[in-house]
Amino acid sequence: MKSLNEKTLIILDNDQSLTDKTCMYYVAEKLFSKEEYEYFCKENAKDKNWVESFNRFYKMLKDKNISLSKLTSTIESIELTKGMKELFEFIRENKEKFNIIIASCSNSFTLNTILKYNKIYDLIDDIRTVIANPSEENLFIVTQNRFHNCKNCNPAQCKKEEFLDYEKINGKFKNHIYICDGLNDFCLTQILGKNDYVCPRKDYDLYKKLCEDPKEKVDCNIFPWSDGREIIQVLKKFI
């Protein structure tokens, strides 16, 4: 078995990367009325911190008497992005070569539910997200896991700082593969090196920034994808 620093670290986003939807809005659209959903979206646009949006979300669910079982089953209905099941089958077959962490603001309850339902929870070495604790008054109370001073990221999470903290604890990895989609993934992308890969989902915001804007330059390799199976080509380079 390879020592830890010889492994490749996979960093995976959730919303619109692992899963094909933004989970909170998917659930809200399923469980709120049209008027409630429009109000929810309007109020969220005012928030400076995603934690505030999550706490509004759970408060509205509680006020509607949505049960935990109903919430859970709705989250479980969120489909993984095309090809992700096959990608994780490949990771399982070669797990001794990789560590994999989730870096996402989807919150701990949502992520744990998705990972366990899809039977991939055991493959995840760490989950970096905001914490959802059960609450009688609010269904869940969401709090930040780590505070940061990054001016480029939402106050709820800086994925670059989560990544640096993980390597501080576990040692630096030889190579890195970052599977992601949004502008909030750019901060971490900027510090990846020439032997690393960022895999932005095609036609999403990070892809447009990296692949369509000639002003944006990064040191790492860029591998756009639309089907998770395509990313297996990148993983094979590190076996």
C-alpha positions in Angstrom: 0.0 0.0 0.0 1.3 3.5 -0.9 2.2 5.9 1.9 -0.1 8.8 2.2 2.1 11.4 0.5 2.3 9.2 -2.6 -1.4 9.0 -3.0 -3.5 11.3 -5.2 -6.0 13.4 -3.4 -9.4 13.9 -5.0 -11.4 16.9 -3.9 -15.0 16.7 -5.0 -17.8 19.3 -4.9 -21.4 18.2 -4.4 -24.0 20.6 -5.9 -24.0 20.2 -9.7 -20.9 18.1 -9.5 -21.5 14.9 -7.6 -25.2 15.5 -7.7 -26.9 17.0 -10.7 -28.8 19.6 -8.7 -28.3 22.3 -6.2 -29.7 20.2 -3.4 -31.3 22.9 -1.1 -33.2 24.4 -4.0 -34.2 21.0 -5.4 -35.7 20.1 -2.1 -37.3 23.5 -1.6 -39.0 23.3 -5.0 -40.3 19.9 -4.2 -41.7 20.7 -0.7 -42.6 24.4 -0.8 -45.6 25.9 -2.6 -44.8 28.1 -5.6 -45.3 31.2 -3.5 -43.2 29.9 -0.7 -40.4 28.9 -3.1 -40.4 32.3 -4.8 -40.2 34.0 -1.3 -37.4 31.6 -0.3 -35.3 32.4 -3.4 -35.9 36.2 -3.0 -34.8 36.2 0.6 -31.8 34.0 -0.1 -30.6 36.6 -2.6 -30.2 39.0 0.3 -28.0 36.7 2.4 -24.3 37.3 2.7 -23.7 33.9 4.2 -25.1 30.5 3.0 -25.6 29.5 6.6 -28.4 32.0 6.8 -30.1 30.5 3.8 -29.9 27.0 5.3 -31.4 28.1 8.6 -34.3 29.8 6.7 -34.8 26.7 4.7 -35.1 24.4 7.8 -37.2 26.9 9.6 -39.7 27.0 6.7 -39.7 23.2 6.6 -40.4 23.1 10.3 -43.2 25.6 10.0 -44.8 23.4 7.3 -44.6 20.4 9.6 -42.4 18.5 7.1 -41.2 15.4 8.8 -37.5 14.3 8.9 -38.5 11.1 6.9 -40.1 13.2 4.2 -37.0 15.5 4.0 -34.7 12.5 3.9 -36.6 10.7 1.1 -36.7 13.9 -1.0 -32.9 14.3 -0.6 -32.5 10.7 -1.6 -34.4 11.3 -4.8 -31.7 13.7 -6.0 -29.8 11.9 -8.8 -26.1 11.7 -9.1 -24.7 13.5 -12.1 -24.4 11.2 -15.1 -21.4 8.9 -14.9 -20.7 9.5 -11.2 -21.7 6.0 -10.2 -19.2 4.5 -12.7 -16.5 7.0 -11.5 -17.0 5.8 -7.9 -16.9 2.2 -9.0 -13.4 2.9 -10.4 -12.3 4.7 -7.3 -13.5 1.7 -5.2 -11.5 -0.7 -7.3 -8.4 1.5 -6.8 -9.0 3.1 -3.4 -5.4 2.4 -2.2 -4.2 4.9 -4.8 -6.6 7.7 -3.7 -7.9 9.7 -0.8 -11.1 11.5 -1.5 -12.7 14.4 0.4 -15.9 16.3 -0.2 -15.6 20.1 -0.1 -19.1 21.6 -0.3 -21.4 23.9 1.5 -24.3 21.5 1.0 -24.3 20.8 4.8 -23.5 17.7 6.8 -27.1 16.2 6.9 -27.6 16.5 3.2 -24.2 15.1 2.3 -24.4 12.2 4.7 -27.8 11.3 3.4 -26.7 11.4 -0.3 -23.5 9.5 0.3 -25.1 6.8 2.4 -28.1 6.3 0.1 -25.8 5.9 -2.9 -23.5 3.5 -1.0 -20.4 5.6 -1.4 -20.0 7.0 2.2 -17.4 4.4 3.0 -15.1 5.7 0.2 -15.0 9.3 1.6 -12.0 10.1 3.8 -13.3 13.5 5.0 -16.3 15.8 4.5 -15.6 19.6 4.7 -19.0 21.4 5.0 -21.2 23.4 7.3 -22.7 21.5 10.2 -26.4 20.7 10.5 -27.5 19.8 14.0 -31.0 18.5 14.8 -33.2 21.0 16.5 -36.8 20.9 17.9 -37.4 24.5 17.0 -35.9 24.6 13.5 -35.6 21.0 12.3 -31.8 21.6 12.0 -29.6 24.5 13.1 -26.7 25.0 10.6 -23.4 26.5 11.9 -20.0 27.0 10.2 -17.4 24.4 10.6 -14.5 26.8 10.1 -14.2 30.5 10.0 -11.9 32.1 7.4 -10.6 35.5 6.2 -10.7 34.9 2.4 -12.2 37.9 0.7 -13.0 35.9 -2.5 -15.3 33.3 -1.0 -18.6 33.2 0.8 -18.2 33.6 4.6 -19.7 30.1 5.0 -16.7 28.3 3.4 -13.4 28.8 1.6 -12.5 25.5 -0.1 -8.9 26.6 -0.4 -8.6 26.9 3.3 -10.4 23.6 3.8 -8.0 21.9 1.5 -4.9 23.5 3.1 -6.2 22.4 6.6 -6.7 18.9 5.4 -3.2 18.6 4.1 -1.8 20.3 7.3 -3.4 17.5 9.3 -2.8 14.6 6.9 0.4 15.6 5.1 0.8 16.9 1.6 -0.3 14.7 -1.3 1.8 14.1 -4.4 -1.0 15.0 -6.8 -4.5 16.5 -6.7 -7.6 16.2 -8.8 -10.4 18.8 -8.2 -13.8 17.9 -9.6 -16.1 20.9 -9.5 -18.3 23.4 -11.4 -18.8 26.9 -9.9 -17.0 30.2 -9.4 -16.7 29.4 -5.6 -14.2 26.6 -6.8 -11.8 29.1 -8.4 -10.1 30.0 -5.2 -8.7 26.5 -4.6 -8.0 26.0 -8.3 -5.6 28.9 -8.3 -3.2 27.2 -5.9 -3.1 23.8 -7.7 0.3 23.0 -9.3 1.5 21.8 -12.7 1.0 18.1 -11.9 -2.5 18.6 -10.7 -5.9 18.6 -12.5 -9.0 20.8 -12.1 -12.0 19.1 -13.7 -14.7 21.8 -14.3 -18.1 20.6 -15.5 -18.6 21.7 -19.1 -20.8 24.8 -19.7 -20.9 25.7 -15.9 -19.4 28.8 -14.5 -15.9 27.6 -13.6 -15.6 26.1 -17.1 -16.6 29.4 -18.7 -14.1 31.3 -16.5 -11.1 28.9 -17.2 -11.8 27.8 -20.8 -13.5 30.8 -22.4 -11.8 33.8 -20.7 -8.2 34.2 -22.0 -7.4 36.4 -19.0 -7.7 33.6 -16.5 -4.5 31.6 -16.2 -3.9 28.8 -13.7 -0.9 26.5 -13.3 -2.8 23.2 -13.2 -4.1 21.1 -16.0 -7.7 21.7 -17.0 -9.9 18.7 -17.9 -13.5 19.7 -18.7 -16.2 17.0 -18.3 -19.9 16.4 -18.8 -20.0 12.7 -17.8 -18.3 11.5 -14.7 -16.9 8.5 -16.6 -14.7 10.9 -18.6 -12.8 11.7 -15.4 -11.6 8.1 -15.1 -9.1 9.1 -17.9 -7.5 11.5 -15.4 -7.5 9.1 -12.5 -5.7 6.5 -14.6 -2.7 8.8 -15.0 -2.0 8.3 -11.3 -2.3 4.6 -11.0 
